[in-house]
Amino acid sequence: MTLSSQLSKAPHSNSPLIDIHVHLYESKESGSNAKDSYVIWEYGEDPNVEFSTVSGDLEELSNTYKTGGFDRAVVVHLFDTALARAEAKARLSPKYSREGENLLKANLEIDIAVGQAMIESNKWIAEIGQTDPLIEVMVTVDPTLLTPKELVNHLSDLANKGIVGIKLHPVSQGYLPSDPRLFAIYDVCSDAGLIVLSHSGLGHHGGASARPSEFASVLSQWPNLQLVLAHLGGAAWQEAEELARVYPQVVFDLSEIIEWEGAPNAPSQHDMSTLIKNIGAERVMLGSDFPWYDPSRTVDRVMGLPGLGPGEQAAILGGNATSLLRLD
Ligand SMILES: [Zn+2]
């Protein structure tokens, strides 16, 4: 038995094992495309990062999580807006150029098609969450694709489908967490007890950003909102502790950043332990960002963090997510 498999079997044999940050794709091809087109740039170069080779369709997800002994895989759905736009453009633009109509009209029809594709994508993933006991679902909300009213209506259509929350990606979708287009969504999530899990990290084009400090005004305005910041702040991880100190309701996942430990803009293993201790292990959850990374290896990485006791490890690996998802 290798050290890593010993580690991954040790403390959680009786305690829950939950991955709070998972992606699922309709096909191996769409999963591979998503992985190829999503560039992880913010931590700097790290040739030691180990990426998973799977593409992330349902078959691979089920195999991976069953083999790894997981109780739940929480899919935080990220609809690929850029891909949907390219597909709609290929389908609709030629029609307009043939008929000699203007580009504006074509763009409008493309926007409507992309918004509709997001709705269909969410319905697909919500359906899987309803039928597969391994999977919980947070649906995509992209406030650049639908009006606030349309988004609220869409969420209320999904309300009886067992979704546990929504996923935001301010950087790839192009806005700030405090964007007024999200206010109605924050109201709905806060009132309905839906989790908001957002990407966090640096912005890299335009005004978009998801640094932890950008969430302060949201947490002030919606004190009952259950907000999870993914990646422990990403390359802006040094802001996470202060946000956590001021806003006791915000919690974090370890996805991605734990695989990039030691990269130029990522914490060292020692920094990571210190950060988790200072925030409180009861506020940090295992996340793998499957299919980018292998969830069992992420478990090993959590177990390898120095200075965490068995109770803290068990909390991170599933205890905290059990409470958050109200599974107990
Ligand atoms: Zn992710």
Residues whose N, C-alpha, C, O or C-beta is under 5 A from the ligand:
A	BS01	ZN	D289
